[in-house]
């Protein structure tokens, strides 16, 4: 599914030299490579974005929520069809995650479900709705325009979990730049991943960005030793920043390769499986390529027999995980979420797949016959 060895070959000798430079300097925490990475990502995203690097994607989400002053007694609406960290970050901040359904076609959070769930939360009166976290699932952008209008009308913050979508575009803008802030993960399997844990926040508002940076650095502010708020220790290692800088140098080429492979899959598989769907004007980066099939598990077994790996992510969605089952949901239920959980399957897609390997995946999928 991911070949870090082939990628490392493409990065040499630069990545080894970058690591050696960090080792020689000895600035392993908050070294110059961290500041350089933040500046490079902000310039790449454009639009006055402040980048704050941190220890991992879960911290990035939690710090965003905390920086907005969200905590006990507050509700944050999230999709269930995502990694548990999206809801977990809300709970860790002291707030209550409330689960919404996804769009049947795209798998991203459904604005109609958000509106319906928000009305239920307000009517119940036990929680104060404060924010929505959209997830750009499997690199497909959420409907940021509709969600942004809804959140503005309702006085809510809009955050994005962009762990799958750093490199995707929606209506000409990079994912990670929508709403009040976004969080991403640099876990090694991500499209832009380091060689350990890492994460970042992307925030347009300078005050919110300053609060997030303060929280990530023990509540200190502006280089002062005074702790102006209760913070946490969430910093990106300098070694990881150095690796990410080398990867950013070839990231545009990797994105182009991902899109070429995605286009080939779409051309060859459209009559055999349900392909990923996205809005006109959007451009996914295909950090993951999620097809759907009614006999998903049998298809996965067939692929494995042909030497082709696949992964059925989120087969138990977050709202049905034991640690999250007590949290509220859309009053209409989550039928689209359940349907996706039962049918989705991610195929191998990374920039270092050979043409022969791509055709091997295609042949294996096309060769499957439902009994």
N, C-alpha and C positions, 0 to 999 in steps of 0.2 A: 504493500500500500504506500510505503514511503521508502526511498532509498537514499539515506544520508551519506552512504559511502560514495556513491556516484556524485552526489552534490559536493562532497568534500574534494574529490578529485578536480572538479571544475573550479573550486575556490583556491586551490594551491597555485603558487607558493604563498599567496597573499595572506591567507588565514593563519598559517603557521607563523608568519612574520608578525602579524598583528598580535597573536597570543604571546610571542616572545617579547614583544615590546612592552606588554603589560607586566609580564614577569620581571623584566629588567627594571621597570619603573617602580614596581612594588605598591602601586596605588590600587589596591584590590576592591575598595569600596568607594563609590562616588568619584572614580578616577576620570580623567579627561575624556575617555571614550564614551562615558555615559552622557555627558553634556553634548558631545558631538553627535551621538545618536539622536538625542532629543531634538537638536537643531535640524538634523537631516530629515527626520520624520515630519517635523512641522513644515519644513520647506516643501517636502514632497506632497503633503496633503494640501497645503496652501490655505488661503482664506483666514489668516490670523489665528490659526490653531496653536494652542499651547500643548506641548507634549510633556507628560510627567511619567518617567519610567518607574517601575515598581517591581516587586518580587515575583508576581504571578498574576494571571488573569482574574482569579477570584478576589485577590486583594484589590485589583483595579476596580471591579464592580462595587465591592464593599466601600471603598474609599469614596467613590463617586456619590453613593447614597449618603454616606455620613457627611460629606462636604456640603451637601444640600440641606443639612439639618434634619434629615429624616431619621426617625427612630421609633421608640416605644409609642404605641397607639396609632401609628401611621400604616397605611396600606400602600403597597407597590404592586401594580398589576404586571404579571409576567406570563409568558407562554409556558406550558408544561412540556412541550416537545423540544427539549434542549437538554444539555448537560445540567446536572443538579446544582452546579455552582451558581447559575443565574438566580434561582430562588434562594439558594443557601447564603449568598452574599447579603440578600435582603434580611434574612433571619439573623445573620451574624451582626448586622447593624442594629438589631433590636426591633425592626419593623416586621410587618406581616406580609408575606407573599400571597397574592391572590391569583389563582390560575385562570387564564383565558384560553379559548380555543384558537386553532390556526385556520388559515384559509385552506379549503380542500385542495385547490390546485397547486399552490406554491409551498405550503407548509410553514409559512411565516405567520406571526401573530395577526389575528383577524380584527380589524378596527370595529366591526359590528359587535364582535364578542366583547371587546374592550368597553364599548359604550354600554352594552347590556349589563356587564359585570359591574361597571362603575355605578350604574343606577341602583343595583342591588346593594352595593356597599354603602352608598349614601342613605338609602332607605333604612337599612339595618341600624345605622347610627353608632355602631360600636367602634369603628375605625375611621380615621381621617384619610381619604385618598390623597396621595401626594405625588405619585409618579407612575410612569409606565416604563418598563424596560423591554424594548423590541430586540429580537434576535434575528440577525441576518443569517438564517439557517442554511447550512451547506453552501455558503457563498451567495445565496439568492437574497437580494436586498428586501427588507420589509417595505411596506407601503408608507414611507416616511412622510410623504405629503399629507395623506389622510390622517395619519397618527399625529403629525405636528399640528394640524388644524384642530383636531379633537382636543389635544392636550392644552393648546392655547385657549380654547373656549372654556375648558373646565378648570383652568388654573393649575395644571399639573406639569411637573418636569417630565421631559422625555429623554431617556438615556438609551443607548444602543450597546448590546453585547455584540461586538464586531470581531469576535475570536475567529469566525469562519470567513470574514469578508474584507480583511485588509488587502486591498487590491481590486475589489469589486467597485463598480461605478453605478450610480443611480441618477438618471436624468442629467448626466454630464458631471456630476460631483462624486468625489471619492466617498465610499462608505467609511464611517468613522468621523465624518464632519457634520452629521445631521443632529438636530435637536440640541439639548443642553450639554451633552457630553457622551463620550463613547469609551468603552474599555476593550482591550484586546489581550490575547495571550500569546506568548512567544514559546509555548511548549514545542518540543522538537517536531511533532507531527504537523504543526500548522504550516500554512503556505510560507509565511515568514516566521521561522522558528529558530531559537538558539540551541545550544547544546546543554540545556538544563532547564530550570524554571525561569520564567521572566514574564513581564507584562507591562502595559502602559495605558495611560488615560489620555484622551484627546479632548480638550475643552476650549471653547471659544471665549467665554467670559473670564476676564483676568482675575476677578475676585474669587470666582469658584475655583479657578485653577490654583490660585494661591492657597486657598483652604485645603484643596486636595494634596498639594505638595507638603503643606504643613502636617497634615494628618499622617502622611507616609513617612515623615521624619520626626516621629515622637512628639508632634505638636509644636515643634520649633518653627520659627518664621524668620525669613530674611537673614539667615546665618547667625541669628542670636541664640544664645544658650537658654534663654527663657522659654519655658513651655507654656504657650498661650492657650492651648487646648489639650485635651486628652488625645494622643495620637497613637500610632503603632510603628513598628519597625518593618518597613517594606521598601527595600532598595534593590535595584538591579545590580548584580555584580559587574565589575568592570570587564572581566573576561568575557561575560556573555554579551556585553555591549560591543566589544571588539569583534566578536563573531558576527553579530547582527549587522554591523557596519559593512563587513565584507559581503554578507548576503544581500544587503540592499544594493550594492554596486551591480549585481547581476539580476536583481529582482524583476525589472521590466522585461528582460529576456525570458525569465522563467514564466512570467505571467502570459507572455505571448505563446509559449510552448503549451501551457495549460489550456489556453483557449483553442489552440489548434487540435489538441487531443479531444477536448470537449465537443468541438464541431464534428470531428470524425465519428465519435460515439453517436451523436445525434443523427447524423446521416445514416449510419448503419443499423441502428437499433430501434428506430422509431416505430416499426411495425411489430416489434417483439415485446417491448416493455413500455411502461409509462415513463416518459422522459422528464427531467427537471423542467419546471415551468417558471417563467419570470415575466415581468412586465415589459412591454415595448419601451425601448429607450434605456433599459438596464443592461449591464454588462458584468455578469458574474466572473469571478476569478477562478472558479472551479478548484477551490481548495479541497473540496469533496465533490464527488459526482454521485448523487443519490437517485437511483431509479426506483420504480415501484413495480411489484408483481404480486398477484393474488396468492401464488404459491411460492412466496419468498424463500422459506426455509429449504424447500426442495430445490429451488434454483441455486441457492447458495451451496448445497451439497453437490449438485452437478458441477458447479464451477470448481469447487475444491478437487473433485475427481479429475478435472481437466488441468489441474495445476494453477488455477486462477484464484487468488485470495479475494475475499469480500468481507464486509462488516455490516451487520444489522444494528446500527446505533439506535439507542433509545427504545428498544423493544418493550421496556417497561417505563412509560413516561413518568416524569417527576411526581405528578399528583398521585400516582399509585405506588410510589416508593414508601416504605414504612416510616421513614423519618419525616415525610411531608404530607402524609395522608390526612392529617387533621386540619390542614389549611383550606380556606374557602376556595370555591371554584365558580365559574360561570354558571348561573342558575339553569341554563339550558343544557348543561353537561358539556363534555368535550368530545363529541363524536368524530370530528375530523382528526383530532389528535390520536384517538384510538385507531382510526383507520390507517393513518401514517405509520404508527408504531408497529402495526401488523404486516405492513407491506414494503417498507423501505429497505433498500440494500445499496450500500456504497461500493462502487467499483474502483479498482486501482486507477488513479490519475495523479501523476506527478511529472515534473518537467523532464525527467531522465528516463522515462519509458521509451524503449526503442520502437520503431515502426513495427517491427516483428511482434513485439510484446503487445502493442495496441491491437494488432490484428488477431493475436491469440485470444485476448479478452473478448473481442467482437465475435469470433468464431465460437467460443464457448457459450456465450449468451445466446447466439442465434441457433446453436445446436440443441438447446434445451427444448424438450417436447413434454408438455403436461400430460401425465398419464390419465 
